[in-house]
Each structure stands twice: as C-alpha cells, then as structure tokens.
Amino acid sequence: EAQVTQNPRYLITVTGKKLTVTCSQNMNHEYMSWYRQDPGLGLRQIYYSMNVEVTDKGDVPEGYKVSRKEKRNFPLILESPSPNQTSLYFCASSNSGTSPYNEQFFGPGTRLTVL
Amino acid sequence: GENVGLHLPTLSVQEGDNSIINCAYSNSASDYFIWYKQESGKGPQFIIDIRSNMDKRQGQRVTVLLNKTVKHLSLQIAATQPGDSAVYFCAENPQWTGRRALTFGSGTRLQVQP
C-alpha cells in the first residue's frame, strides 16, 4: 500500500530534550515536506526537500532541522524543543520536484507536546 | 480527535443533500488549487485540484469551481453522505517558485446529519 508513515504518532517531552520524528514514504517520491498544524493558523510548511541531499527552509523553520540522506526518509529534528513547538506535525511527499501540479500525500500526523 | 481548529466554521447538511464549501484565497498569483479532506485522527487527503487556467473541474461526486476575478474557490459535494463528515481545507500554490509550499485555509467542518 502506498503510504507516508510517521513515528511516533504521539509524543510528550520536556523542554530542551532533543527528539526526532521520522517520516518514510514508499512511493519513490522525490519531494518531501514537513508541516505543522495549529488552531486558527492552518498548516504551515517547516522544511522541504526536492531530492536526496537537497533541503530548504519553509515558512516556519526556526527551531527545526531536517536531513535527506535517503530518498524514502525525511526525519524532523528538534534539537532543543520548546513549548511553542507543541503542535500537530504532518509529513508529506509528492512525485517529481519540477512540477507543482502533483498531489501531495500526507502522513497520519504526530501530536507533539513539549512541557 | 486530531482535527485542529476548535472554532472552525461549520456546515451542517442532511444526508443526501448537496454541500457547498467556500474558500477565499489571497494570492492572485496562485496558479494551482487543491481541496483536502481531513478526518479525525488522519492527515489531509487529496480530493480534487484545479489549475488557474480552468474555471471548473469535476470528479466523482465533487466539483470545484474557481472564480479568479474575486479569488474564490468552492467545493460542491453531491448527495452528501455520513462518510463525508470531516474538515475540508482549500490550499493554494503560489506562483511556481520551486518550493511547492501550499498555503492552506483554516478549514470548514462539514457535519452530515443522518
């Protein structure tokens, strides 16, 4: 089954404790992206990757890091989480980095709470 | 549930009726628009898309209308079913810059009454 998976689905942590949220897709997609979803603000892009070893900032990259060492994986790293990073996070992937006219497939989401 | 947006506008319809969900977008340079459906506990799911060179596009039970003059997008769902209950987001892709960052609206909650 074609899908985007994220782990963990739920995470409660404390301020300053480094964490990684994994994202993996099995569709051989070139493009991957991370979004956060907050009440009243919709989904906002954090980082994106056009292909392996090619990453760039989205609209709200502060406090986050990503890497793209393999095509299928795009982990989101919070080096020192803070309470304002409490949110619902979605990973998405899409075919072809050269055209915008392609559907983005979203993962199931990761609910992160930073105390 | 996982749906974010405690104060979303809500559209309540009877099963079998047609639903119309509206969306106003802000960027006149946007050239690609998508409707997503988000059920509780799940990520957004693609419904239908439309490019800016079109005014209307139809799918299975869904139709998207685009009015570029007033920057308005609508999603019509025919013969609404209980399984259509979800939050619906419109998303726009600003003029292609290589980022493919979708700008999402805040969403509309659709409630289907049996």
Contacts between the chains, C-beta under 8 A, distances in Angstrom:
chain1	res1	chain2	res2	distance
A	4	B	43	7.5
A	31	B	100	6.3
A	33	B	100	7.4
A	33	B	101	7.6
A	37	B	4	4.7
A	38	B	4	6.4
A	39	B	4	5.4
A	39	B	5	5.4
A	39	B	6	5.8
A	39	B	7	7.5
A	40	B	5	6.8
A	40	B	7	7.3
A	40	B	106	6.2
A	41	B	106	7.5
A	42	B	89	6.8
A	42	B	103	7.9
A	42	B	104	3.8
A	42	B	105	6.0
A	42	B	106	5.1
A	42	B	107	6.8
A	43	B	44	7.3
A	43	B	89	7.5
A	43	B	91	7.9
A	43	B	102	7.3
A	43	B	104	4.4
A	44	B	104	7.9
A	45	B	99	7.7
A	45	B	101	4.4
A	45	B	102	7.3
A	48	B	99	6.4
A	48	B	100	6.9
A	48	B	101	6.8
A	50	B	98	7.3
A	56	B	99	7.2
A	58	B	99	7.3
A	58	B	101	5.6
A	59	B	101	6.6
A	88	B	2	6.2
A	88	B	4	5.4
A	90	B	43	5.2
A	90	B	44	7.1
A	92	B	43	7.8
A	94	B	100	6.9
A	97	B	98	8.0
A	97	B	100	7.9
A	100	B	31	7.6
A	100	B	32	5.3
A	100	B	93	4.9
A	100	B	96	5.0
A	100	B	100	5.2
A	101	B	32	5.9
A	101	B	49	7.4
A	101	B	51	6.6
A	103	B	34	7.5
A	103	B	46	4.6
A	103	B	49	7.0
A	104	B	34	7.9
A	104	B	46	7.3
A	104	B	100	7.7
A	104	B	102	6.9
A	105	B	46	7.4
A	106	B	36	7.9
A	106	B	43	3.4
A	106	B	44	4.8
A	106	B	45	7.1
A	107	B	43	5.3
A	108	B	41	7.4
A	108	B	42	5.8
A	108	B	43	5.2
A	109	B	2	5.5
A	109	B	41	7.8
A	109	B	42	7.3
A	109	B	43	5.3
A	111	B	2	6.7
